């Protein structure tokens, strides 16, 4: 069964894309703030995971600074 449409052929691959909406300064700052929060959360989680697997590494440095 063949499907035919009425009218001229319509190609969607040649349509221009609409321009993206402009970002305000507040939106840019929110992106920076939330990406930094996400980055620091990942760093804290990785440090905690490292401390779980090798607790002597950071603990020995803390003990050395407390003793000195």
C-alpha positions in Angstrom: 0.0 0.0 0.0 1.5 3.3 -1.0 0.7 6.5 0.9 0.5 9.7 -1.2 0.0 13.2 0.1 -1.7 16.0 -1.8 0.3 19.1 -2.8 4.0 19.8 -3.4 6.7 17.6 -1.8 7.7 18.9 1.6 11.3 18.3 2.7 12.0 18.8 6.3 15.8 18.5 6.0 16.1 21.9 4.3 14.1 23.9 6.7 16.1 26.5 8.7 16.3 26.0 12.4 14.7 28.7 14.5 17.2 30.8 16.5 17.5 29.7 20.1 16.0 32.1 22.6 18.5 34.5 24.2 19.7 33.6 27.6 19.6 36.2 30.3 22.4 37.0 32.6 20.5 35.4 35.5 20.1 32.1 33.6 23.8 32.1 32.9 24.6 32.6 36.6 22.2 29.8 37.6 23.9 27.5 35.2 27.3 28.4 36.7 26.1 28.1 40.3 24.4 24.7 39.8 27.3 23.3 37.8 29.7 24.3 40.6 27.5 22.8 43.2 27.3 19.6 41.2 31.1 19.5 40.7 31.9 20.1 44.4 29.3 17.5 45.4 31.0 14.9 43.1 34.5 15.9 44.6 33.2 15.5 48.1 31.6 12.1 47.3 34.9 10.9 45.7 36.9 12.0 48.6 34.5 10.2 51.0 34.7 7.1 48.8 38.5 7.2 48.9 38.4 7.7 52.6 36.2 4.6 52.9 38.6 2.4 50.9 41.9 3.9 52.2 41.2 5.6 55.6 44.8 5.9 56.5 45.7 8.4 53.8 43.8 11.5 54.9 43.6 10.5 58.5 47.4 10.3 58.8 47.7 13.8 57.5 45.1 15.1 59.9 46.8 13.3 62.8 50.2 14.7 61.8 48.9 18.3 61.8 47.1 17.8 65.1 50.3 16.4 66.7 52.6 19.0 65.3 
